[in-house]
Amino acid sequence: MEQDETYMISLGKKFKDFDIMTKYSYQNGKELPENTDDVDTKVISLILTYKF
């Protein structure tokens, strides 16, 4: 895959024993073997981290 554009944003909050974060990622590009233009990839992640 050949990428033309990539954007990412992350937001998070730290608490006493854990952290919470959300991420959004957007990519636009060309899929090479099939030669398909304007392929979008969108990913949303939620991350929880506990410290002990």
Secondary structure, 3 states (H helix, E strand, C coil): CEEEEEEEEEEEEECCCEEEEEEEEEEEEEECCCCEEEEEEEEEEEEEEECC
